[in-house]
Amino acid sequence: QVQVVESGGDLVQPGGSLRLSCVVSASRFRVYAMNWHRQAPGKQRELVAGITTHGYPEYADFVKGRFAISRDSGENTGHLQMNDLKPEDSAVYYCHAEGPSGDEMVDYWGQGTQVTVSS
């Protein structure tokens, strides 16, 4: 069974930083792509950043220059470094893992970690 667990969410002041982590636990599942999404109250879930095994990161325009996504080499773990946080970054952040299972690509979601940016 595959489990996706996020951690690192917290209350932080505007301009502050947080580092989120995602651990994908599975005996045979190897993560190909790890993505971070977020959902604020009353809004749709949106893609924040993603990175594949090849290490090419992609970012939503609203976090470029502030957030950095990374993967631990050879491990099913990843991180989202968030700097210069703004109140509009407040949301539940979800880790989304994609990878092969036989001939198919499957995906798994974590339960989310709350990020609140407020003074």
LINVENBEL-V48890 format. One record per residue. N is the residue number from 1. RES is the residue in three letters. OMEGA is omega in degrees with one decimal (NA if undefined). NEAR is the number of other ideal C-beta (glycine too) atoms within 10 Angstrom. Layout:
N_RES_OMEGA_NEAR ; N_RES_OMEGA_NEAR
//
This chain:
1_GLN_-177.9_7 ; 2_VAL_175.7_17 ; 3_GLN_177.4_13 ; 4_VAL_-175.5_22 ; 5_VAL_176.0_14 ; 6_GLU_175.0_22 ; 7_SER_174.8_13 ; 8_GLY_178.7_16 ; 9_GLY_-176.8_16 ; 10_ASP_171.6_14 ; 11_LEU_-177.5_12 ; 12_VAL_178.8_18 ; 13_GLN_175.2_10 ; 14_PRO_-176.7_13 ; 15_GLY_-179.4_11 ; 16_GLY_-176.9_15 ; 17_SER_172.8_12 ; 18_LEU_175.0_21 ; 19_ARG_177.0_14 ; 20_LEU_176.8_24 ; 21_SER_178.4_15 ; 22_CYS_176.9_27 ; 23_VAL_177.9_17 ; 24_VAL_-175.8_21 ; 25_SER_178.6_12 ; 26_ALA_-175.8_16 ; 27_SER_-174.7_6 ; 28_ARG_-176.8_7 ; 29_PHE_177.4_18 ; 30_ARG_-177.8_14 ; 31_VAL_172.9_25 ; 32_TYR_-179.9_14 ; 33_ALA_175.8_18 ; 34_MET_-176.6_26 ; 35_ASN_172.7_22 ; 36_TRP_175.0_26 ; 37_HIS_175.0_21 ; 38_ARG_178.3_23 ; 39_GLN_176.1_14 ; 40_ALA_-179.8_14 ; 41_PRO_177.8_7 ; 42_GLY_-179.4_5 ; 43_LYS_177.8_9 ; 44_GLN_175.2_7 ; 45_ARG_-177.5_15 ; 46_GLU_178.9_12 ; 47_LEU_179.5_14 ; 48_VAL_-177.3_23 ; 49_ALA_178.3_23 ; 50_GLY_178.7_19 ; 51_ILE_179.6_22 ; 52_THR_178.1_15 ; 53_THR_-179.2_14 ; 54_HIS_172.9_8 ; 55_GLY_-179.5_9 ; 56_TYR_-178.3_8 ; 57_PRO_173.0_13 ; 58_GLU_-175.6_14 ; 59_TYR_168.5_18 ; 60_ALA_-176.8_15 ; 61_ASP_-172.8_6 ; 62_PHE_176.7_12 ; 63_VAL_-179.1_22 ; 64_LYS_-179.5_10 ; 65_GLY_-179.5_9 ; 66_ARG_-177.0_15 ; 67_PHE_175.9_23 ; 68_ALA_179.5_16 ; 69_ILE_179.9_22 ; 70_SER_175.6_16 ; 71_ARG_172.8_20 ; 72_ASP_-173.6_11 ; 73_SER_177.0_8 ; 74_GLY_-177.6_8 ; 75_GLU_175.7_11 ; 76_ASN_178.9_19 ; 77_THR_179.1_18 ; 78_GLY_-175.2_25 ; 79_HIS_172.8_19 ; 80_LEU_176.9_27 ; 81_GLN_-175.9_15 ; 82_MET_179.9_26 ; 83_ASN_178.5_14 ; 84_ASP_-176.4_13 ; 85_LEU_-179.2_22 ; 86_LYS_178.4_14 ; 87_PRO_-179.9_11 ; 88_GLU_174.2_10 ; 89_ASP_179.6_22 ; 90_SER_-176.9_18 ; 91_ALA_166.5_22 ; 92_VAL_-179.1_18 ; 93_TYR_-176.1_24 ; 94_TYR_172.3_21 ; 95_CYS_-178.0_28 ; 96_HIS_-176.9_18 ; 97_ALA_178.4_25 ; 98_GLU_178.7_15 ; 99_GLY_-177.9_21 ; 100_PRO_171.1_12 ; 101_SER_-171.7_13 ; 102_GLY_180.0_6 ; 103_ASP_-175.6_5 ; 104_GLU_168.9_7 ; 105_MET_178.5_11 ; 106_VAL_-179.7_12 ; 107_ASP_-177.5_15 ; 108_TYR_179.3_17 ; 109_TRP_171.1_14 ; 110_GLY_-178.3_20 ; 111_GLN_177.0_11 ; 112_GLY_176.1_18 ; 113_THR_-173.1_22 ; 114_GLN_172.9_12 ; 115_VAL_178.6_22 ; 116_THR_180.0_15 ; 117_VAL_-174.9_20 ; 118_SER_175.6_10 ; 119_SER_NA_8
//
